[in-house]
């Protein structure tokens, strides 16, 4: 069995928590670590001795700690942060003061959140319902039962709300009243990784990574399919080897889209011509981050790599994060920042990959880091929410 097939098998064990695949040398997968091969962790290299990661404020959200299978990422827009906890609480926080402006307690537990667009914040519940809240007041604007299990964070714009379900449906809702506008059924292989990527909306264009290894480009208002492109590698002798989900949300930069598959390629695609600019064979399930010169990607082994955005060549790769359950990366004020399952944040030089600063700041595993200008919101598995910046 070659290394890539070993990675596929190990990741499948992590996702479905098959005890037969466990090893006394492999750490129990937690949060983002469940998307990475359960390899034995190695000691991190010393940082450069620069304390540059700074916490501006830190708060605890009401509710229980996060479920292993929930996808909860704060929305950070303008000067507010909107975050949700799995118990059903949604809170809006002023990003400058860290003070809560409102808290909404919803009846059903939340499994996928938060999508923000226009003036609504949208969350998905474990019972298949979708709730939209007024961003200004926290009042419920509408609630819609989509009748299917939700599988991704809702995508929201001023013109559309797009929901994904576990059976391959993509559903468009009216942002004003939650009424269904359209439904698009996509091919769903017999065996896929758990969870789907959040669609990306830009004006009336939607980009959706599918469980069959394709990137779909369509119209978010009408649901009309434009075209598809293969991202995953097709083929394999069995269902496990054929898993090639596009679980990393596409990254959009002007007319260029970057997409990646669990078992396949990272591709740069021209949306006007539909042509592939470059492709690099690399496996990932986590969200990627785009910098000035590189695209930052976490592999199935938990390695952090920088891919040159012009050529797709690997500019550098940090292998020391293997086994540490690292979070998706962000680019923040001239640094690449990631978190890990021990509540640490790490900053790296974006051009060389050198580790600059490591700080243990939280009691829970870092789930998400969402940047907005010169600061970023950090959310952990213990419902900790913080705002950080880089002190240069």
C-alpha positions, 0 to 999 in steps of 0.5 A, spaced: 500 500 500 503 506 497 503 512 502 497 516 499 492 510 500 495 509 507 493 516 508 486 515 506 485 509 510 488 512 516 483 518 515 477 514 514 479 511 521 479 518 524 473 520 521 469 514 523 472 513 529 473 506 528 476 503 534 479 497 530 484 502 527 486 505 533 494 504 536 497 506 542 501 510 539 496 514 535 493 520 539 485 520 539 483 525 534 480 531 536 476 536 532 480 538 526 485 532 528 479 528 525 481 530 518 488 528 519 492 522 519 492 519 527 500 519 527 504 520 533 506 527 534 513 530 534 516 535 538 515 542 535 521 546 533 523 552 538 520 559 535 524 565 534 523 568 541 518 573 539 512 574 543 507 577 537 501 574 538 496 578 542 489 577 545 485 583 545 479 580 549 477 573 550 470 571 552 466 564 554 460 563 550 454 560 553 453 552 552 456 546 552 463 544 549 462 543 541 460 536 538 466 532 534 462 533 528 459 540 528 462 545 524 462 552 528 466 558 525 464 565 527 463 570 522 467 576 523 464 582 518 465 590 519 466 591 527 462 585 529 463 578 531 457 573 530 458 566 534 454 560 535 455 554 540 452 547 539 447 548 545 443 553 541 446 560 543 448 565 538 451 571 540 453 578 537 459 581 540 462 588 538 469 587 536 472 593 539 470 592 546 469 585 546 462 586 549 456 582 547 450 586 544 445 581 544 444 573 545 439 569 542 437 562 545 434 558 540 430 551 541 434 546 537 442 545 538 446 548 532 450 544 528 453 548 522 454 556 523 455 562 522 453 564 515 452 572 515 450 576 509 445 582 508 443 583 515 442 576 517 446 571 521 444 564 519 445 557 522 443 550 521 440 545 526 441 538 527 434 537 526 434 539 519 432 546 520 435 553 518 434 559 522 435 566 520 437 572 525 437 579 524 444 582 525 442 588 529 437 586 534 438 578 534 431 577 533 428 571 529 427 573 522 425 566 519 425 559 520 425 554 515 425 546 515 429 543 509 427 536 511 434 533 510 440 533 514 444 539 513 451 538 512 455 544 511 455 552 514 450 556 510 452 560 505 449 567 505 449 573 501 444 579 500 441 575 494 441 568 496 442 563 502 445 556 500 444 550 504 447 543 503 444 536 505 448 530 507 444 526 501 447 531 496 442 536 495 444 544 494 438 548 496 437 555 495 432 559 500 430 566 499 434 571 504 427 575 506 423 569 508 426 563 508 422 560 502 425 555 498 427 558 491 430 552 488 433 545 489 439 542 485 441 534 486 448 532 485 451 525 485 453 523 491 458 517 491 456 511 496 462 512 501 464 520 502 468 523 508 463 526 513 461 533 512 461 538 506 464 545 505 461 551 505 459 554 498 462 560 496 458 566 494 460 572 490 454 576 487 450 571 483 455 566 482 456 560 487 462 555 487 460 548 491 465 543 492 462 536 491 463 529 494 464 526 487 470 530 486 468 536 482 467 543 483 460 546 481 460 553 478 452 556 478 447 561 479 446 562 487 439 566 485 436 561 480 440 555 482 442 554 474 448 549 473 454 553 469 459 548 469 463 543 473 471 541 473 474 535 476 478 536 482 479 529 485 482 523 482 477 518 479 478 511 480 480 506 485 479 499 486 474 500 492 470 505 495 475 507 500 480 508 494 475 512 490 473 517 496 475 524 493 471 529 496 472 537 495 471 538 502 475 545 502 471 551 501 474 554 494 478 560 495 476 566 490 480 571 488 477 576 482 476 571 476 481 566 479 478 560 484 483 555 488 480 548 489 482 542 493 480 535 494 481 530 499 484 525 494 486 529 488 489 536 486 489 543 489 487 547 482 488 554 480 482 555 475 480 561 471 473 562 472 472 566 465 475 561 461 474 555 465 481 552 464 486 550 469 492 554 470 495 549 474 494 543 478 499 540 484 497 533 487 496 535 494 491 532 499 487 536 504 480 537 507 481 543 511 479 551 509 485 554 505 488 561 506 490 566 500 496 570 501 500 575 496 504 570 493 502 563 496 496 559 498 497 555 504 494 548 505 494 543 511 495 536 508 492 530 511 498 528 515 497 535 518 503 538 514 502 546 513 505 547 506 505 554 501 504 553 494 506 558 489 500 562 486 503 563 480 505 556 479 503 551 484 510 549 486 511 548 493 514 554 496 515 550 503 512 545 507 512 545 515 512 537 517 513 539 525 505 540 526 504 532 524 499 529 529 498 536 533 491 537 530 492 543 527 486 548 525 485 551 518 490 557 517 489 564 516 494 570 513 494 575 518 498 582 518 504 579 514 504 572 518 501 565 517 497 563 523 494 556 525 492 553 532 492 546 534 488 541 539 492 543 545 489 551 545 496 553 542 497 559 536 503 559 532 505 564 527 510 563 521 513 567 516 509 567 510 515 566 505 520 562 509 515 558 513 519 559 519 516 559 526 516 565 529 511 565 535 508 559 539 503 561 545 498 556 549 492 561 550 486 556 550 483 550 554 480 548 548 482 546 541 482 551 536 477 550 531 477 556 527 481 563 526 477 568 522 481 574 520 478 581 518 483 586 516 488 587 522 485 582 527 482 575 527 477 572 531 479 565 534 474 560 537 475 553 541 472 547 542 470 549 549 466 555 547 472 560 548 472 566 543 477 571 543 480 577 538 487 577 536 492 581 533 499 581 531 504 586 534 509 588 529 
